Amino acid sequence: MDGSDVLRVRTAAILLPLLAGAASLAVSWQRWINPFVDSGRELDVPWRLAQGERLYRDVTYYYGPLGPWVNALVLRLSGHRWLALELVCGALSALIFLLLFRLTRRAGSLLSATVATTLAAALCMGAPRGGAFIFPYSSSSLFALAGGLLALDAASSATAGWGWRPLWSALGLAVALTSRLEIGAAAAVALVIAGLRCRDREGTRADLGAVALGALLAVGIYGVACAGIPWRDLVADGPFTPFLAMPQEWRELYLSAAGFGEPGKSASRMAISLLLDALLLAAAARVALPRPGRPRRRHLFALAGLVLFAADARSRLSDPRSNLPPVFAVLPLVAAVAALAQLRRPLAGTGPGRPRSLLFAFSAALAARVLCGLTVGPRMSPYSALPLPGLLATAAILVFDVLAPRLPAPRVFAWRLAALFALLGALFLCQTGRVDHQPGIVELETAAGTLRLPAREAAAIARTLGYLERNARDGETLTAFPESGFFNFVLGLRSPLRQDLILPGVLAGSREAAAVRQVGAAGPKYILLCNRPTPEYGPESFGLDYAAQLWRAVNQRYVLAQAFGWAMPTAPVGARHFFIRLYERSPRAPAPAQLPSPGLRHRPSLSATLLP
């Protein structure tokens, strides 16, 4: 290629991921925050730390300390709006895609890196149901993914010896371990395997030294975060709970996310995915190859692809929330097989072998949570978005850089596959846009920012906020069940309970008894009960199927003040119609807890369509 061609290729490699990420944000605009599922924790935990509370002692959190610490600092510096946290996640996402591109470029080619990064940006930036990188169900996951990729990118460099490479690897590993232990462990295992299989002894020492230094840094950070907190509390209700004391309800959730809850259905989907991918690869490799004597044949594959795309799009008009065809479902198993295949021979200090080994192993480990349950589309699991960048990079390397050179027309095959990736991304964006902009989705303006929600949820939230803005006073306290953080963050009213999320498995035995004593002796002034069922955990209804003792204590000391929504006043959580019920502390109960805060926050305006 001449100079102008190189410039065009490099420009495309930069612009395409940016455009894809921007398109993903546009079609899902302001639909990233769910007030009743996980988002409240992501808002409230750093805000509580910014008010002087201590992580793990005053606030329950099940991940590492780095993410909440950074987010708390950002809130202190930039103000009390979720835009600041979205900007943090946006910066982390940009770093993730940059590191993914660099690592994939070393392990494959410019084409595979560009295609994988572009599709990953399209699918992940605005992913639905808590998966959106711009505001995920857990920002700690983004910190960990960025740290893991930084460690792998530094270790994939051809430079031998210590130098700066192992130091950057150690730093990235420490970031990953202090954000999400399991993600940091996946990166550490990939580095150890690469180090042990490295032909260069100096490279082996560098990799193992980076892992040791990163682990040492992580231990020091955890030591600071956990100092003075009893070990039993850290295990029962802290960062080590998922590993040492995971509740049975959480195990059921993770088994379902991995596809093991319905093994027959998962096996069928995996078989369909394998068959579909094999047919697509065979068609791209063999069907209607261009020939000098029959140049029109080159258009047949494109026409066939457009016909299939149109047929699939038409079939989804009746149900825009249906997921994409399961072409991605088999990728976790493919990554695992590819990682094992890299163990056949030692890794050289140069060439694609080392970065491929690191990328494949890390991607396979990261995808273990959705091993047989990976879905992509409007109904995708929030756990599917996080491993997608690595899985897409693995797939791109395998088809563009491993398979294509072995075919009779590698260039044609590569461009056909690139077009297929683009069509899948476009279909995902179209479906996401249709779901997120359908009639009945309205804007809700709050003191902390604007979001878009189903009209009935938005109306109930607006009326709840309006009531509390008129009646609450500075220093009064508020807790919402089963998830509290959204209302605390938006209103500036703190919760006296350690837990932001009272989900199945969170309160058991002594922990529920402690919450009951807290509510009885010095509970919040206001309590909200939101119709947020939890069927994914098994027990569905707060106060009936779980946390029944806690809710009995609430009924003894609180009186119903207002009910917002369309359900009957006695309808339980899980009822058909959405509701929010507001309870106030009974005058006969002990005085409610008072906690200093920056002051009650009021919305600048309220859309007339949401007023009672």
Backbone torsions as a table, in degrees:
resi	resn	phi	psi	omega
1	MET	NA	144.8	176.2
2	ASP	-84.2	-177.6	-174.5
3	GLY	-61.4	-39.4	-179.5
4	SER	-67.6	-37.6	177.9
5	ASP	-64.9	-42.7	178.4
6	VAL	-61.1	-41.5	179.9
7	LEU	-63.8	-41.0	179.5
8	ARG	-65.1	-41.6	-179.8
9	VAL	-64.4	-44.4	-179.5
10	ARG	-67.7	-37.2	177.0
11	THR	-63.4	-42.4	177.5
12	ALA	-63.1	-38.6	-179.8
13	ALA	-64.3	-25.9	177.6
14	ILE	-87.9	-44.6	-172.4
15	LEU	-74.8	-38.2	-174.6
16	LEU	-61.1	-48.8	176.0
17	PRO	-61.3	-37.9	178.7
18	LEU	-63.0	-44.7	-179.9
19	LEU	-66.1	-40.8	179.6
20	ALA	-63.6	-45.1	178.1
21	GLY	-63.4	-41.1	178.3
22	ALA	-63.6	-41.5	178.1
23	ALA	-63.2	-40.2	179.0
24	SER	-63.3	-41.6	177.2
25	LEU	-67.5	-36.7	-177.9
26	ALA	-66.0	-44.8	-176.3
27	VAL	-72.8	-21.7	-179.7
28	SER	-109.6	21.2	-168.1
29	TRP	-51.7	124.6	175.4
30	GLN	60.7	22.8	176.8
31	ARG	-109.0	16.8	-172.4
32	TRP	-85.7	-25.7	-175.7
33	ILE	-98.5	126.2	174.2
34	ASN	-110.9	111.2	-174.6
35	PRO	-61.2	-17.1	-172.3
36	PHE	-113.6	-2.2	-177.9
37	VAL	-136.7	101.3	169.3
38	ASP	71.6	-37.9	-175.0
39	SER	-60.4	-36.1	180.0
40	GLY	-59.6	-40.7	177.0
41	ARG	-61.9	-42.8	-178.9
42	GLU	-65.2	-26.3	177.0
43	LEU	-84.7	-45.8	-167.5
44	ASP	-81.0	-36.9	-176.9
45	VAL	-59.5	-51.7	177.7
46	PRO	-65.1	-31.8	178.5
47	TRP	-66.3	-40.5	178.0
48	ARG	-64.9	-37.5	176.0
49	LEU	-65.3	-36.8	178.4
50	ALA	-66.7	-21.9	176.6
51	GLN	-86.4	0.3	175.9
52	GLY	107.0	-1.9	177.3
53	GLU	-74.7	160.8	-176.2
54	ARG	-110.0	134.1	179.3
55	LEU	-63.7	140.2	179.0
56	TYR	75.3	-27.7	176.6
57	ARG	-91.9	-51.0	-178.7
58	ASP	-98.7	-22.3	-175.5
59	VAL	-130.5	126.3	176.8
60	THR	-76.0	135.3	177.5
61	TYR	-154.1	135.3	-171.3
62	TYR	-102.3	7.7	178.1
63	TYR	-120.8	-174.5	-178.7
64	GLY	-71.2	168.2	-172.1
65	PRO	-83.1	-17.1	-168.9
66	LEU	-62.5	-48.2	-177.8
67	GLY	-57.5	-53.7	178.1
68	PRO	-60.4	-36.5	178.3
69	TRP	-62.4	-48.5	-179.1
70	VAL	-63.6	-44.8	-179.2
71	ASN	-65.0	-36.5	177.0
72	ALA	-63.8	-41.6	177.5
73	LEU	-62.8	-41.2	179.3
74	VAL	-63.2	-42.7	178.8
75	LEU	-64.5	-37.9	178.6
76	ARG	-65.8	-35.1	-176.1
77	LEU	-84.6	-31.4	-169.0
78	SER	-113.8	-9.7	177.8
79	GLY	111.3	175.1	-168.1
80	HIS	-98.1	64.2	176.7
81	ARG	-140.9	147.8	-177.5
82	TRP	-75.2	-9.2	174.0
83	LEU	-58.4	-36.5	179.6
84	ALA	-61.4	-41.1	179.1
85	LEU	-71.1	-34.6	176.0
86	GLU	-64.5	-36.8	177.8
87	LEU	-67.3	-37.4	175.0
88	VAL	-60.8	-47.7	-179.9
89	CYS	-65.6	-35.6	176.6
90	GLY	-63.6	-42.1	177.9
91	ALA	-65.5	-41.3	177.2
92	LEU	-63.0	-39.9	179.4
93	SER	-63.1	-43.4	178.1
94	ALA	-60.2	-41.8	178.2
95	LEU	-64.9	-41.1	179.1
96	ILE	-60.0	-46.8	-177.3
97	PHE	-70.8	-32.6	175.4
98	LEU	-64.9	-48.2	179.7
99	LEU	-65.7	-37.6	177.1
100	LEU	-62.1	-43.0	178.8
101	PHE	-61.9	-46.5	-178.7
102	ARG	-62.2	-46.0	-178.0
103	LEU	-66.8	-41.1	179.3
104	THR	-68.9	-35.7	177.9
105	ARG	-62.6	-40.2	178.3
106	ARG	-70.8	-37.0	-177.4
107	ALA	-81.9	-18.8	-176.6
108	GLY	-137.9	-106.4	-176.0
109	SER	-150.6	173.2	177.4
110	LEU	-63.3	-37.6	-179.9
111	LEU	-65.1	-49.4	-179.3
112	SER	-63.3	-38.5	178.9
113	ALA	-65.4	-42.8	-179.3
114	THR	-66.4	-46.2	-178.6
115	VAL	-63.9	-47.1	-177.8
116	ALA	-63.9	-45.0	-178.1
117	THR	-67.0	-39.3	179.6
118	THR	-64.4	-47.9	-179.9
119	LEU	-66.8	-38.6	177.7
120	ALA	-61.6	-42.0	178.3
121	ALA	-63.8	-40.1	-180.0
122	ALA	-65.3	-40.8	-175.3
123	LEU	-82.5	-29.6	-168.1
124	CYS	-100.6	-34.4	-173.7
125	MET	-61.0	-40.5	180.0
126	GLY	-117.0	28.2	-177.8
127	ALA	-55.9	144.8	-175.4
128	PRO	-80.9	171.1	168.8
129	ARG	57.5	43.0	176.1
130	GLY	87.6	3.5	-179.6
131	GLY	-93.5	-10.2	-174.1
132	ALA	-60.6	126.5	179.1
133	PHE	-62.6	-24.2	-178.3
134	ILE	-72.0	-22.7	172.2
135	PHE	-161.3	81.2	-174.0
136	PRO	-79.3	170.3	177.2
137	TYR	-62.1	-20.9	176.9
138	SER	-148.2	108.4	177.4
139	SER	-67.0	-21.8	175.9
140	SER	-61.0	-29.3	177.2
141	SER	-64.3	-39.5	178.0
142	LEU	-66.7	-44.1	176.4
143	PHE	-56.7	-44.4	-177.6
144	ALA	-67.5	-42.1	179.6
145	LEU	-64.8	-42.8	177.4
146	ALA	-62.2	-43.7	178.8
147	GLY	-64.2	-42.8	178.7
148	GLY	-62.1	-44.4	179.6
149	LEU	-67.2	-34.9	176.0
150	LEU	-62.1	-43.9	179.0
151	ALA	-62.0	-43.2	-179.2
152	LEU	-70.9	-39.0	179.8
153	ASP	-63.2	-43.3	178.6
154	ALA	-65.6	-39.1	-178.3
155	ALA	-74.4	-20.5	-179.0
156	SER	-80.6	-8.6	179.2
157	SER	-63.1	147.8	-179.8
158	ALA	-76.1	-8.6	-179.1
159	THR	-67.9	127.6	-179.0
160	ALA	-94.1	167.6	176.7
161	GLY	84.3	-176.3	-177.8
162	TRP	-73.4	-78.0	179.9
163	GLY	53.1	-144.6	179.5
164	TRP	-89.8	-20.4	-174.2
165	ARG	-59.4	-52.6	179.5
166	PRO	-65.0	-30.3	178.8
167	LEU	-66.8	-42.8	176.0
168	TRP	-65.3	-39.1	176.5
169	SER	-61.0	-43.7	179.7
170	ALA	-64.5	-41.4	178.9
171	LEU	-62.9	-47.7	179.1
172	GLY	-61.0	-41.0	179.8
173	LEU	-65.2	-39.8	177.8
174	ALA	-63.4	-41.5	177.1
175	VAL	-60.3	-44.9	-179.2
176	ALA	-65.0	-45.6	-177.5
177	LEU	-65.8	-35.4	-178.6
178	THR	-87.3	3.6	174.6
179	SER	-107.6	-56.7	174.4
180	ARG	-138.2	112.4	-174.4
181	LEU	-56.6	-42.4	-175.7
182	GLU	-68.6	-33.1	177.9
183	ILE	-72.8	-41.5	174.9
184	GLY	-62.4	-38.4	177.8
185	ALA	-64.3	-37.4	177.6
186	ALA	-62.2	-43.9	177.5
187	ALA	-64.8	-40.2	179.7
188	ALA	-63.7	-42.4	178.7
189	VAL	-63.4	-41.7	178.1
190	ALA	-60.8	-40.9	179.4
191	LEU	-68.4	-39.6	179.5
192	VAL	-64.4	-44.4	179.2
193	ILE	-61.5	-44.7	179.4
194	ALA	-62.9	-39.0	-179.9
195	GLY	-67.4	-42.2	-179.1
196	LEU	-68.4	-26.5	-178.3
197	ARG	-99.8	7.4	179.8
198	CYS	-77.6	136.2	178.9
199	ARG	-71.9	-26.0	-176.9
200	ASP	-90.2	119.0	-178.1
201	ARG	-63.5	-35.7	178.1
202	GLU	-65.4	-37.8	175.8
203	GLY	-64.8	-37.6	176.7
204	THR	-61.1	-46.5	178.5
205	ARG	-61.9	-38.0	-179.4
206	ALA	-64.6	-45.5	-179.2
207	ASP	-65.1	-48.8	-178.5
208	LEU	-66.6	-35.5	176.3
209	GLY	-65.7	-38.9	177.8
210	ALA	-63.3	-41.1	178.2
211	VAL	-64.1	-44.4	-179.5
212	ALA	-63.2	-43.9	-179.7
213	LEU	-66.9	-42.1	178.5
214	GLY	-62.3	-42.6	178.1
215	ALA	-64.4	-39.0	179.4
216	LEU	-63.9	-43.1	176.8
217	LEU	-61.3	-42.3	-179.4
218	ALA	-64.1	-41.9	178.5
219	VAL	-60.8	-41.3	178.2
220	GLY	-63.0	-41.0	179.8
221	ILE	-67.9	-43.0	176.2
222	TYR	-63.9	-35.0	177.9
223	GLY	-61.7	-41.4	177.3
224	VAL	-66.1	-43.8	-176.4
225	ALA	-67.0	-32.9	-172.3
226	CYS	-103.1	1.0	-176.2
227	ALA	-57.9	129.1	176.5
228	GLY	82.9	-2.1	-179.8
229	ILE	-99.3	129.7	-178.1
230	PRO	-58.0	140.9	-178.9
231	TRP	-59.2	-37.3	-178.3
232	ARG	-63.5	-32.6	177.7
233	ASP	-71.7	-37.4	179.3
234	LEU	-67.5	-30.4	179.6
235	VAL	-83.3	-43.3	-174.5
236	ALA	-78.0	-30.7	-173.0
237	ASP	-152.4	51.6	-176.1
238	GLY	-155.9	-155.8	-171.7
239	PRO	-69.6	-16.5	-178.8
240	PHE	-101.6	0.9	179.2
241	THR	-57.7	-46.1	-177.7
242	PRO	-62.4	-17.7	-175.7
243	PHE	-106.0	-30.6	-173.2
244	LEU	-115.3	-17.8	-177.0
245	ALA	-149.5	45.3	-177.0
246	MET	-66.8	125.7	177.0
247	PRO	-63.2	153.0	-179.0
248	GLN	-61.2	-35.2	179.6
249	GLU	-62.7	-36.6	178.1
250	TRP	-70.1	-37.2	177.3
251	ARG	-59.7	-41.8	179.0
252	GLU	-62.3	-40.8	178.5
253	LEU	-62.2	-46.4	-177.0
254	TYR	-70.4	-34.9	175.5
255	LEU	-64.3	-39.9	177.4
256	SER	-65.4	-42.6	179.2
257	ALA	-63.2	-33.0	179.2
258	ALA	-79.4	-4.9	178.0
259	GLY	91.1	8.4	-177.2
260	PHE	-94.7	-4.9	177.2
261	GLY	-69.5	-35.7	176.2
262	GLU	-128.1	79.6	-172.2
263	PRO	-60.9	-36.2	179.5
264	GLY	-64.5	-44.5	178.1
265	LYS	-64.0	-40.6	179.5
266	SER	-66.0	-41.6	178.9
267	ALA	-62.5	-40.0	178.0
268	SER	-63.7	-43.8	180.0
269	ARG	-64.6	-40.1	178.9
270	MET	-65.7	-39.3	178.4
271	ALA	-65.0	-42.4	177.9
272	ILE	-63.6	-41.4	179.2
273	SER	-61.6	-45.1	-179.7
274	LEU	-63.3	-43.5	179.8
275	LEU	-66.2	-43.9	-178.9
276	LEU	-63.6	-44.2	179.3
277	ASP	-64.6	-40.5	178.8
278	ALA	-63.0	-41.4	179.1
279	LEU	-65.8	-41.9	179.7
280	LEU	-64.6	-42.8	179.1
281	LEU	-65.9	-41.5	178.9
282	ALA	-64.5	-41.9	179.1
283	ALA	-64.4	-42.9	179.7
284	ALA	-65.7	-29.5	-176.1
285	ALA	-85.7	-29.1	-168.7
286	ARG	-124.4	-26.6	-170.7
287	VAL	-81.8	130.7	171.2
288	ALA	52.9	47.9	174.7
289	LEU	-67.6	142.0	-179.6
290	PRO	-66.9	137.7	177.6
291	ARG	-130.0	147.8	-177.8
292	PRO	-57.3	-37.6	-177.4
293	GLY	-77.5	-22.2	-178.0
294	ARG	-134.1	76.4	-175.5
295	PRO	-66.4	-22.3	-178.5
296	ARG	-67.1	-19.9	-179.2
297	ARG	-60.3	-24.7	-176.5
298	ARG	-67.8	-17.9	-179.3
299	HIS	-89.3	-11.8	-173.9
300	LEU	-65.7	-41.5	-179.1
301	PHE	-64.2	-43.2	179.0
302	ALA	-63.0	-42.6	179.0
303	LEU	-64.5	-41.7	178.2
304	ALA	-62.6	-40.8	178.0
305	GLY	-63.3	-41.0	178.3
306	LEU	-65.7	-38.2	178.3
307	VAL	-63.1	-45.8	178.3
308	LEU	-63.6	-40.3	178.0
309	PHE	-61.3	-45.5	-179.9
310	ALA	-64.3	-41.0	179.5
311	ALA	-64.3	-42.5	179.4
312	ASP	-66.5	-41.2	179.3
313	ALA	-63.3	-39.1	179.5
314	ARG	-65.8	-39.5	-179.2
315	SER	-65.7	-19.9	-178.2
316	ARG	-94.1	-3.5	179.0
317	LEU	-62.2	-35.0	-179.9
318	SER	-73.6	-25.0	-179.8
319	ASP	-141.7	84.5	-177.1
320	PRO	-66.6	-12.0	-178.5
321	ARG	-88.2	0.0	179.7
322	SER	-69.7	147.5	-178.8
323	ASN	-75.5	168.7	175.8
324	LEU	-66.4	161.1	172.2
325	PRO	-54.2	148.0	-170.1
326	PRO	-76.5	49.3	179.5
327	VAL	-72.2	-22.2	-178.2
328	PHE	-92.7	-12.3	-168.9
329	ALA	-59.6	-32.6	-174.8
330	VAL	-85.9	-4.3	-174.1
331	LEU	-61.2	-38.9	177.3
332	PRO	-58.9	-41.2	178.1
333	LEU	-69.1	-37.8	177.1
334	VAL	-61.0	-44.2	179.2
335	ALA	-62.7	-39.7	178.9
336	ALA	-64.0	-43.5	178.4
337	VAL	-64.5	-42.2	179.5
338	ALA	-63.5	-38.5	178.5
339	ALA	-65.5	-41.3	178.4
340	LEU	-66.0	-35.9	179.6
341	ALA	-64.3	-29.1	179.7
342	GLN	-70.3	-14.2	-179.6
343	LEU	-80.9	-2.6	-175.3
344	ARG	-69.0	-28.7	-176.0
345	ARG	-138.9	156.4	178.1
346	PRO	-62.9	156.8	-177.2
347	LEU	-96.6	130.4	176.3
348	ALA	-83.3	160.0	179.4
349	GLY	-71.8	-21.5	178.3
350	THR	-121.3	169.5	179.5
351	GLY	90.1	176.8	-174.7
352	PRO	-81.4	-9.2	-173.6
353	GLY	-59.8	-46.6	-177.0
354	ARG	-66.3	-52.2	178.0
355	PRO	-62.2	-32.9	177.3
356	ARG	-65.2	-44.0	179.1
357	SER	-59.6	-44.7	179.3
358	LEU	-63.5	-47.9	-176.9
359	LEU	-66.1	-46.6	-177.4
360	PHE	-63.9	-45.1	-178.1
361	ALA	-65.1	-45.0	-179.8
362	PHE	-64.1	-43.2	-178.9
363	SER	-65.1	-41.4	179.2
364	ALA	-64.2	-43.4	-179.8
365	ALA	-66.4	-39.1	-178.9
366	LEU	-66.9	-30.0	-177.8
367	ALA	-87.0	2.9	-177.2
368	ALA	-60.7	-32.3	-178.7
369	ARG	-66.8	-22.9	177.8
370	VAL	-122.6	38.6	-171.8
371	LEU	-52.0	-48.3	178.3
372	CYS	-119.3	20.2	-176.3
373	GLY	-130.0	19.9	-178.6
374	LEU	-72.2	123.7	175.9
375	THR	-131.6	153.2	179.2
376	VAL	-135.0	125.4	-179.2
377	GLY	147.9	-173.8	-176.7
378	PRO	-60.1	-23.4	180.0
379	ARG	-105.6	16.3	-177.4
380	MET	-65.6	150.8	177.5
381	SER	-69.7	146.3	175.2
382	PRO	-61.9	-21.4	178.9
383	TYR	-77.5	-11.8	-177.5
384	SER	-77.4	-28.3	-173.4
385	ALA	-69.5	-39.9	-172.2
386	LEU	-61.4	-45.7	-179.5
387	PRO	-80.5	-8.0	-174.3
388	LEU	-59.4	-43.7	-179.4
389	PRO	-56.0	-48.2	179.5
390	GLY	-66.1	-39.0	178.7
391	LEU	-65.6	-41.4	178.2
392	LEU	-66.2	-38.4	176.7
393	ALA	-64.0	-41.9	177.6
394	THR	-60.9	-47.3	179.7
395	ALA	-61.9	-42.2	-178.9
396	ALA	-63.3	-42.1	178.7
397	ILE	-63.8	-42.6	-177.7
398	LEU	-64.8	-40.3	-176.1
399	VAL	-85.9	-37.5	-175.5
400	PHE	-86.3	-33.8	-171.4
401	ASP	-111.8	-19.7	178.1
402	VAL	-104.0	-50.3	-175.8
403	LEU	-80.7	-45.2	-172.8
404	ALA	-56.3	-46.0	-178.7
405	PRO	-62.2	-15.6	-179.1
406	ARG	-92.7	1.8	-176.0
407	LEU	-102.4	161.3	-176.8
408	PRO	-67.8	-28.5	-179.8
409	ALA	-131.5	74.2	-172.5
410	PRO	-62.4	-38.0	-178.1
411	ARG	-66.1	-43.7	178.1
412	VAL	-62.2	-45.6	179.0
413	PHE	-59.0	-44.9	-177.5
414	ALA	-63.0	-44.0	-178.1
415	TRP	-71.9	-31.7	174.7
416	ARG	-64.4	-44.8	178.8
417	LEU	-65.7	-37.3	177.1
418	ALA	-62.1	-40.5	177.3
419	ALA	-64.8	-38.0	177.9
420	LEU	-64.1	-43.1	176.6
421	PHE	-59.0	-42.4	-179.8
422	ALA	-64.4	-39.6	178.7
423	LEU	-64.8	-40.6	178.1
424	LEU	-63.5	-42.3	177.0
425	GLY	-63.4	-41.8	179.1
426	ALA	-64.9	-40.6	178.5
427	LEU	-63.5	-41.8	177.6
428	PHE	-61.0	-45.2	-178.9
429	LEU	-65.7	-38.8	178.4
430	CYS	-62.9	-46.2	-179.4
431	GLN	-66.1	-42.3	178.6
432	THR	-61.6	-43.0	178.8
433	GLY	-63.0	-40.1	179.6
434	ARG	-65.1	-41.3	-178.9
435	VAL	-70.6	-44.0	-174.4
436	ASP	-80.5	-10.0	178.5
437	HIS	-121.7	20.9	179.3
438	GLN	-72.6	159.7	176.4
439	PRO	-58.0	142.7	-179.0
440	GLY	99.7	-5.5	173.9
441	ILE	-97.2	122.8	-174.7
442	VAL	-127.6	161.7	176.3
443	GLU	-83.4	141.5	173.5
444	LEU	-125.7	117.9	179.6
445	GLU	-96.3	128.6	177.9
446	THR	-124.6	173.5	178.5
447	ALA	-66.9	-18.0	-178.4
448	ALA	-101.8	-5.0	-179.3
449	GLY	145.8	-178.5	-177.6
450	THR	-114.0	141.4	175.0
451	LEU	-140.7	167.4	-179.3
452	ARG	-119.8	130.3	-173.2
453	LEU	-140.2	164.0	168.6
454	PRO	-55.6	143.5	-169.7
455	ALA	-57.4	-40.3	-176.8
456	ARG	-69.7	-38.3	175.3
457	GLU	-64.9	-44.5	-178.5
458	ALA	-62.3	-40.2	-179.7
459	ALA	-65.6	-43.1	179.5
460	ALA	-64.5	-41.2	178.3
461	ILE	-65.0	-43.4	-178.8
462	ALA	-61.2	-41.5	-179.9
463	ARG	-69.9	-36.4	176.4
464	THR	-63.7	-47.9	178.8
465	LEU	-60.9	-41.9	180.0
466	GLY	-61.1	-43.0	179.7
467	TYR	-63.0	-47.0	-177.5
468	LEU	-68.7	-35.5	177.4
469	GLU	-63.7	-31.7	-179.3
470	ARG	-82.5	-30.3	-169.1
471	ASN	-111.7	-28.5	-177.6
472	ALA	-75.1	159.5	179.7
473	ARG	-125.7	156.8	178.8
474	ASP	-55.9	136.5	178.3
475	GLY	91.3	-15.0	176.6
476	GLU	-73.8	163.9	-171.1
477	THR	-121.1	159.4	-173.6
478	LEU	-148.3	138.7	171.8
479	THR	-136.1	140.7	176.4
480	ALA	-119.4	143.0	177.5
481	PHE	-117.9	141.2	2.0
482	PRO	-85.4	-14.2	179.4
483	GLU	-125.8	131.4	-164.7
484	SER	-110.1	-28.6	-161.1
485	GLY	-59.1	-34.1	-176.3
486	PHE	-57.8	-49.6	-176.5
487	PHE	-68.9	-36.9	176.7
488	ASN	-61.3	-46.4	-177.1
489	PHE	-66.3	-45.5	-175.2
490	VAL	-67.6	-40.8	-175.1
491	LEU	-89.1	-19.4	-175.8
492	GLY	77.8	23.0	176.6
493	LEU	-106.6	125.6	-175.3
494	ARG	-84.7	160.6	176.9
495	SER	-105.8	137.1	177.3
496	PRO	-81.4	-8.8	-179.6
497	LEU	-84.9	149.7	177.1
498	ARG	-68.6	-36.3	-172.4
499	GLN	-88.4	131.2	170.2
500	ASP	-87.4	-28.0	-178.4
501	LEU	-118.6	120.0	173.8
502	ILE	-108.2	80.5	-178.8
503	LEU	-104.5	167.2	178.2
504	PRO	-54.2	131.6	-179.9
505	GLY	94.4	-17.6	-177.8
506	VAL	-72.1	-47.0	179.9
507	LEU	-105.1	120.1	177.2
508	ALA	-148.2	134.4	175.6
509	GLY	60.4	-118.6	-174.4
510	SER	-65.3	-29.7	-179.4
511	ARG	-69.0	-41.1	176.7
512	GLU	-67.5	-37.8	177.7
513	ALA	-62.1	-38.8	178.0
514	ALA	-66.0	-40.1	177.8
515	ALA	-65.0	-38.5	177.7
516	VAL	-62.7	-44.0	178.6
517	ARG	-63.4	-39.3	179.2
518	GLN	-62.5	-46.4	-179.8
519	VAL	-64.2	-37.7	-178.9
520	GLY	-71.5	-43.5	-173.2
521	ALA	-84.4	-44.3	-176.8
522	ALA	-153.2	63.9	-179.6
523	GLY	-79.4	177.6	179.5
524	PRO	-70.5	160.1	175.9
525	LYS	-67.1	-41.0	-177.5
526	TYR	-122.8	144.4	173.3
527	ILE	-130.3	134.0	176.1
528	LEU	-109.6	137.5	171.6
529	LEU	-113.9	115.5	-176.4
530	CYS	-107.1	141.5	-179.7
531	ASN	-78.7	76.4	178.2
532	ARG	-118.8	90.5	178.3
533	PRO	-71.3	157.6	-175.9
534	THR	-127.4	56.6	-178.2
535	PRO	-65.5	-22.5	-178.9
536	GLU	-65.2	-21.1	179.1
537	TYR	-94.9	-8.2	-173.1
538	GLY	105.7	-83.7	174.4
539	PRO	-59.7	132.0	-169.1
540	GLU	-105.1	-37.4	-167.4
541	SER	-109.6	116.0	174.8
542	PHE	-61.4	135.1	179.3
543	GLY	88.6	-17.3	176.7
544	LEU	-115.7	-57.0	-177.4
545	ASP	-85.6	-22.3	177.1
546	TYR	-155.7	162.0	-177.5
547	ALA	54.1	35.6	-178.0
548	ALA	-68.7	-40.1	178.8
549	GLN	-63.0	-41.3	179.1
550	LEU	-61.9	-42.0	-177.8
551	TRP	-71.6	-32.9	174.6
552	ARG	-62.6	-39.0	177.4
553	ALA	-64.4	-37.1	177.2
554	VAL	-63.9	-46.3	-178.7
555	ASN	-62.9	-26.6	179.7
556	GLN	-77.7	-24.1	-172.0
557	ARG	-121.5	1.9	-178.5
558	TYR	-131.7	154.9	177.5
559	VAL	-122.2	145.4	178.9
560	LEU	-70.0	122.4	-179.7
561	ALA	-100.5	-42.0	-178.1
562	GLN	-149.9	154.5	172.9
563	ALA	-133.7	128.8	-178.0
564	PHE	-120.1	130.9	-179.1
565	GLY	129.5	-162.0	-170.8
566	TRP	-123.5	11.3	-179.9
567	ALA	-92.1	160.7	174.4
568	MET	-64.9	150.3	-177.3
569	PRO	-58.4	-24.7	-179.2
570	THR	-101.3	4.8	-177.6
571	ALA	-64.4	135.6	-179.2
572	PRO	-81.7	168.8	170.7
573	VAL	-61.2	130.7	-173.5
574	GLY	106.6	-5.6	177.3
575	ALA	-63.8	163.1	-174.1
576	ARG	-63.6	-41.9	-174.3
577	HIS	-96.4	144.9	-177.9
578	PHE	-75.0	146.2	176.8
579	PHE	-154.2	158.1	166.6
580	ILE	-132.4	124.5	176.6
581	ARG	-109.6	137.1	-177.0
582	LEU	-112.9	123.8	179.7
583	TYR	-112.9	142.4	176.5
584	GLU	-115.2	150.5	-179.9
585	ARG	-60.7	130.3	179.4
586	SER	-67.7	141.0	176.9
587	PRO	-60.4	-23.0	-179.5
588	ARG	-81.3	-13.4	-179.9
589	ALA	-84.5	160.2	174.1
590	PRO	-55.0	157.4	-175.9
591	ALA	-58.7	141.4	179.4
592	PRO	-71.2	161.8	178.5
593	ALA	-68.5	143.6	173.8
594	GLN	-119.1	132.4	179.6
595	LEU	-135.4	132.4	179.3
596	PRO	-64.8	144.2	178.3
597	SER	-150.1	168.7	179.6
598	PRO	-64.1	-10.1	179.0
599	GLY	121.0	152.3	178.7
600	LEU	-62.5	133.7	-175.5
601	ARG	-104.7	141.1	-177.3
602	HIS	-119.3	147.1	176.7
603	ARG	-72.8	144.3	177.2
604	PRO	-68.0	-29.5	-179.2
605	SER	-161.7	170.5	179.6
606	LEU	-145.2	126.5	179.5
607	SER	-60.1	134.3	-178.2
608	ALA	-60.2	-26.8	-178.3
609	THR	-69.4	-16.1	-178.3
610	LEU	-102.4	-2.0	-179.8
611	LEU	-75.8	151.3	178.0
612	PRO	-66.5	NA	NA
